[in-house]
Amino acid sequence: MYRLYSIPLLVLGCALLAGCGPGGPTLGKVTGKVTLDGKPLPNVAVTFMPTEGGSASGITDASGNYELSHPNGKGTPLGKNKVSVTTVQKPTSTVDLSQIPSDSPEYAKALEASQSGYNVTFKEPIPEKYNLKTELQYEIKSGSQTINLELKSR
């Protein structure tokens, strides 16, 4: 008889305690549009990296719009966030290795590309100052906010 009542009480007690249930950082909802030289950038990964609390990311649609998602929900942790924007590579078509001499440097690149499914000679069209050496940084506040990323190729 006591077991029947103890389970609901245990669940209720756990729900009232901090540390039970979903935890993690408080998130600010972030949406926006990514453009390069005024033109929308489709199919790019937008990643917000806070000083603490794990990263949040989203992929732009055909119009360059994105919405961030974090393991704890929609948005990114509050506070300072570095931002990176990179092109999402699509798998390359299959390479016919029999058409490339095996002692050619191109053979090794083609072999790696065929094994990974991605083009290893891909050159990122977005400048490094927006990804590898990002200069983008935003302060995220509580609630919803729109952060448009207006990138320049020069």
C-alpha positions as CSV (number, residue, x, y, z in Angstrom):
1,M,0.0,0.0,0.0
2,Y,2.8,2.4,0.9
3,R,4.5,1.7,-2.5
4,L,1.4,2.9,-4.4
5,Y,1.6,6.4,-2.7
6,S,5.4,6.6,-2.6
7,I,5.9,6.7,-6.4
8,P,3.7,9.9,-7.0
9,L,5.3,11.5,-3.9
10,L,8.8,10.7,-5.2
11,V,8.0,12.2,-8.6
12,L,6.4,15.3,-7.0
13,G,9.4,15.8,-4.7
14,C,11.8,15.4,-7.6
15,A,10.0,18.0,-9.7
16,L,10.2,20.5,-6.8
17,L,13.9,20.0,-6.3
18,A,16.5,22.0,-8.3
19,G,18.6,19.6,-10.3
20,C,15.8,17.2,-11.1
21,G,14.3,17.5,-14.6
22,P,15.6,19.6,-17.4
23,G,18.5,21.8,-16.4
24,G,21.1,23.8,-18.2
25,P,21.6,27.4,-19.1
26,T,18.8,30.0,-19.6
27,L,18.4,30.5,-23.4
28,G,17.6,33.6,-25.4
29,K,15.7,32.8,-28.6
30,V,17.6,34.0,-31.7
31,T,16.5,34.2,-35.3
32,G,17.8,36.2,-38.2
33,K,19.0,36.3,-41.8
34,V,22.5,35.8,-43.2
35,T,23.6,37.8,-46.3
36,L,26.9,38.1,-48.1
37,D,27.2,41.5,-49.9
38,G,23.5,42.0,-49.6
39,K,22.5,38.6,-51.1
40,P,20.9,35.8,-48.9
41,L,23.1,32.9,-48.1
42,P,21.2,29.6,-48.2
43,N,22.5,26.3,-46.7
44,V,25.1,27.8,-44.3
45,A,25.6,26.8,-40.7
46,V,25.3,29.6,-38.1
47,T,26.9,28.6,-34.8
48,F,26.7,30.7,-31.6
49,M,29.4,29.8,-29.1
50,P,28.9,31.2,-25.5
51,T,31.7,31.3,-23.0
52,E,29.7,28.6,-21.0
53,G,26.8,26.4,-21.7
54,G,27.5,24.6,-25.0
55,S,27.0,25.9,-28.6
56,A,23.8,26.5,-30.5
57,S,23.4,26.3,-34.2
58,G,21.0,26.5,-37.2
59,I,21.1,26.1,-40.9
60,T,19.8,28.8,-43.2
61,D,16.9,28.2,-45.6
62,A,16.8,29.2,-49.2
63,S,16.1,32.8,-48.2
64,G,19.1,32.9,-45.7
65,N,16.9,32.7,-42.6
66,Y,18.0,30.8,-39.5
67,E,16.8,29.9,-36.0
68,L,19.2,28.7,-33.3
69,S,18.7,25.4,-31.5
70,H,20.6,24.3,-28.3
71,P,20.5,20.9,-26.7
72,N,18.2,22.4,-24.0
73,G,15.8,24.0,-26.5
74,K,15.4,26.9,-29.0
75,G,18.0,29.6,-28.6
76,T,21.5,30.1,-27.2
77,P,22.8,30.8,-23.7
78,L,22.5,34.4,-22.4
79,G,25.7,36.5,-22.4
80,K,28.5,37.0,-24.9
81,N,28.5,34.6,-27.9
82,K,31.1,34.3,-30.6
83,V,29.5,33.6,-34.0
84,S,30.7,31.4,-36.8
85,V,29.2,31.2,-40.3
86,T,30.3,28.4,-42.6
87,T,29.1,26.8,-45.8
88,V,27.5,23.3,-45.4
89,Q,29.2,21.1,-48.0
90,K,27.0,18.7,-49.9
91,P,28.3,15.3,-50.8
92,T,30.2,15.2,-54.1
93,S,29.4,12.9,-57.0
94,T,31.3,9.7,-57.1
95,V,34.8,9.9,-58.6
96,D,36.0,7.3,-61.1
97,L,39.4,6.5,-59.7
98,S,40.3,4.3,-62.6
99,Q,40.6,7.5,-64.7
100,I,43.3,9.0,-62.5
101,P,46.9,7.7,-62.4
102,S,47.6,6.3,-59.0
103,D,50.9,8.2,-58.7
104,S,49.1,11.5,-59.3
105,P,48.6,13.9,-56.4
106,E,45.0,14.2,-57.6
107,Y,44.5,10.5,-57.0
108,A,45.0,10.9,-53.2
109,K,42.6,13.8,-53.1
110,A,40.0,12.0,-55.2
111,L,40.4,8.9,-53.0
112,E,39.9,10.9,-49.8
113,A,36.9,12.7,-51.3
114,S,35.3,9.4,-52.4
115,Q,35.7,7.8,-49.0
116,S,34.4,10.8,-47.0
117,G,31.7,11.7,-49.5
118,Y,32.8,15.4,-49.4
119,N,34.9,17.5,-51.7
120,V,38.3,17.8,-50.0
121,T,39.3,20.6,-52.5
122,F,36.4,22.7,-51.4
123,K,37.2,26.4,-50.8
124,E,35.0,28.2,-48.3
125,P,33.5,31.2,-50.0
126,I,32.8,32.9,-46.7
127,P,35.8,34.9,-45.5
128,E,37.7,33.5,-42.5
129,K,36.8,36.6,-40.3
130,Y,33.3,35.0,-40.1
131,N,34.3,31.4,-39.4
132,L,37.9,30.1,-38.6
133,K,39.0,33.5,-37.3
134,T,35.6,34.9,-36.5
135,E,35.3,38.5,-35.4
136,L,31.6,38.3,-34.9
137,Q,30.3,38.5,-31.3
138,Y,26.9,39.3,-29.9
139,E,25.4,39.8,-26.4
140,I,22.4,37.6,-26.0
141,K,19.6,38.8,-23.7
142,S,16.6,37.1,-22.3
143,G,13.6,36.7,-24.6
144,S,13.5,36.7,-28.4
145,Q,15.8,38.7,-30.6
146,T,16.6,39.0,-34.3
147,I,20.3,39.1,-35.3
148,N,20.8,39.6,-39.0
149,L,24.3,38.7,-40.1
150,E,25.3,41.1,-42.9
151,L,28.6,39.7,-44.1
152,K,31.0,41.3,-46.6
153,S,33.3,39.4,-49.0
154,R,36.0,42.1,-48.5
